[in-house]
Amino acid sequence: MSNLARHHRREDIEAVAQSALAAGVHTYSSLKHALERRAAHAPAAPALTQTAAEIRDIREYQDFFDTHTGGDRRPYPETAA
């Protein structure tokens, strides 16, 4: 049973397990197949992006890291703005 959590979300496992118990189904293979069917019909995850209003410039992260770790400052590579 613990292998299911490696491939499926906890919420999905809980929902499928509740349905299986209500239907009187108690086998691992039934749960696994139900989770696979549920995953096949799930919407795709949104694409990850490197640019958005919420994402700060890399230099801000480097400044924070340098300030809090005492790291030496190296020149930033030139970036096209």
Secondary structure, 3 states (H helix, E strand, C coil): CCCHHHHCCHHHHHHHHHHHHHHCCCCHHHHHHHHHHHHHCCCCCCCCCCCCCCCCCHHHHHHHHHHHHCCCCCCCCCCCC
